Amino acid sequence: MTNDEIITNTTSWFLDALNYAECMFGARDKEWTYVGLEFRDNGPYIYYYPNKRISIVLSTGCINYPLQFIYQLSHEVCHLLYPTGKADANNLNEGISTFFSKIYQEKHFPESVYAIENIVKSRYFNAYNIINQIMVDDPRFVFRLREINDDISNITFDQIKEANVDIADETIFYLLKKFE
């Protein structure tokens, strides 16, 4: 994939990633209006505008690196499913988004190890690793959690227990901690 193909197909990549994330994890919060994709030197992140408007901000440099572009876009797309209006993601939220970015990138680039090589070296690794292990055993885990509480960043210990998944209490407490 060339840089021109990335630019030309950005909307298609976005829609494909959003559809895939919704199929895996449930529908996005439609109270928020997605207003577009931005590129900034300090990306990637979700940017919250007034009146429940939201955009995805990617790093300016990713446009020159297709694998990084797909990795960043898919991670941030996953955050669109359950926006909160502030930077308050917990380890569960970031673990799910990181898990999704790896799955989505491998869907389109099955020979690539780019995603996992970056995850292993990042501060996202512990959260990703826990979610990956859970999803191997229970691919519907996140979907079921969101049926209990759609807001992943504000889910409770008891709600995770209600999802009836075999996770140690210490692991649940870790997943509920604010991501740092």
C-alpha positions in Angstrom: 0.0 0.0 0.0 1.4 3.4 -1.0 1.0 6.7 0.8 -1.4 7.8 -2.0 -3.5 4.7 -1.5 -3.7 5.6 2.3 -4.8 9.1 1.6 -7.3 8.1 -1.1 -8.8 5.3 0.9 -8.9 6.8 4.4 -12.6 6.9 4.6 -12.9 3.3 3.4 -10.3 2.2 6.0 -12.2 4.1 8.7 -15.6 2.5 7.8 -14.1 -0.9 7.5 -12.4 -0.7 10.9 -15.5 0.7 12.6 -17.7 -2.1 11.1 -15.2 -4.7 12.2 -15.0 -3.3 15.7 -18.7 -3.1 16.1 -19.1 -6.7 14.9 -16.5 -7.8 17.5 -17.5 -5.6 20.4 -21.0 -4.1 19.8 -22.3 -0.9 18.4 -20.7 2.5 18.9 -22.3 5.1 21.2 -24.5 7.0 18.7 -24.9 9.9 21.0 -21.5 11.0 19.8 -21.1 12.4 16.3 -17.9 11.5 14.5 -16.6 14.6 12.7 -13.5 13.4 11.0 -9.9 12.4 11.0 -7.1 14.8 11.9 -3.3 14.6 11.8 -1.2 16.3 14.5 2.4 15.9 15.7 1.2 14.8 19.2 -1.3 12.1 18.0 -2.7 9.5 18.2 -5.7 10.1 20.5 -9.4 10.9 20.5 -10.3 14.6 20.5 -13.6 15.7 22.1 -15.4 18.7 20.7 -18.3 20.4 22.4 -21.8 19.1 21.8 -20.7 15.4 21.8 -18.6 15.7 18.7 -15.5 13.5 18.3 -12.6 13.1 16.0 -9.7 10.8 15.6 -6.3 12.4 15.7 -3.4 10.4 14.2 0.3 11.3 14.3 1.4 13.3 11.2 4.2 10.8 10.6 2.0 7.8 10.2 0.8 8.9 6.8 4.3 7.8 5.5 4.0 4.3 7.1 1.0 2.3 6.1 1.3 -0.2 8.9 1.5 2.5 11.5 -1.4 4.3 9.9 -3.6 1.2 10.1 -2.4 0.4 13.6 -3.2 3.9 14.9 -6.5 4.3 13.1 -7.9 0.9 14.2 -6.9 1.6 17.9 -8.6 5.0 17.9 -11.6 3.6 16.0 -12.1 1.2 18.8 -12.3 4.1 21.3 -15.2 5.5 19.3 -17.4 2.6 20.5 -17.5 3.9 24.1 -16.3 7.6 24.3 -16.5 9.3 27.6 -15.7 13.0 26.8 -12.4 13.0 28.7 -9.1 11.3 28.9 -10.1 8.7 31.5 -9.5 5.3 29.8 -8.8 2.4 32.1 -6.6 -0.6 31.4 -9.6 -2.5 30.1 -10.4 0.1 27.6 -6.8 0.4 26.3 -6.3 -3.3 26.4 -9.4 -3.8 24.2 -8.3 -1.1 21.7 -4.8 -2.5 21.5 -6.1 -6.0 21.0 -8.3 -4.7 18.2 -5.5 -2.8 16.5 -3.4 -6.0 16.3 -6.3 -8.1 15.1 -7.3 -5.5 12.5 -3.8 -5.0 11.2 -3.3 -8.7 10.9 -6.6 -9.0 9.0 -5.2 -6.8 6.3 -1.5 -7.6 6.6 -1.4 -11.3 7.7 2.4 -11.6 7.2 3.2 -8.5 9.3 4.5 -8.6 12.9 4.5 -4.9 13.1 1.6 -4.6 15.6 2.8 -7.2 18.1 6.4 -6.0 17.9 5.2 -2.5 18.8 2.8 -3.7 21.5 5.5 -5.8 23.3 7.7 -2.7 23.6 4.9 -0.4 24.7 3.1 0.6 28.0 0.0 -1.1 26.5 1.5 -4.6 26.6 0.2 -5.7 30.0 -3.4 -4.6 29.3 -3.2 -6.1 25.8 -1.8 -9.4 27.1 -4.7 -9.8 29.6 -7.4 -9.0 27.0 -5.7 -11.3 24.5 -5.7 -14.2 26.9 -9.4 -13.6 27.8 -10.4 -13.2 24.2 -8.7 -16.5 23.2 -10.9 -18.3 25.7 -14.0 -16.2 25.2 -14.2 -14.2 22.0 -17.6 -12.6 23.1 -16.2 -11.3 26.4 -16.2 -7.6 25.4 -19.5 -7.9 23.7 -21.1 -9.4 26.8 -19.4 -6.8 29.1 -20.9 -4.0 27.0 -24.4 -5.6 27.3 -24.0 -5.2 31.0 -22.4 -1.7 30.9 -21.7 0.0 27.6 -19.2 2.4 29.1 -16.0 0.3 29.4 -14.1 3.0 31.2 -16.7 3.1 34.0 -17.5 -0.6 34.3 -17.4 -2.0 37.9 -15.8 -5.0 39.5 -19.2 -6.5 40.1 -20.2 -6.0 36.4 -17.1 -7.8 35.2 -17.9 -10.6 37.6 -21.5 -10.7 36.3 -20.0 -11.4 32.8 -19.1 -14.8 34.2 -15.5 -15.0 33.0 -12.8 -16.7 34.9 -10.5 -13.7 35.8 -8.7 -13.4 39.1 -9.8 -10.5 41.3 -6.3 -8.9 41.1 -6.6 -8.9 37.3 -10.0 -7.3 37.4 -8.7 -4.6 39.8 -5.8 -4.0 37.3 -8.2 -3.7 34.4 -10.3 -1.2 36.2 -7.3 1.1 37.1 -6.9 4.3 35.1 -4.4 3.7 32.2 -1.2 5.5 32.7 
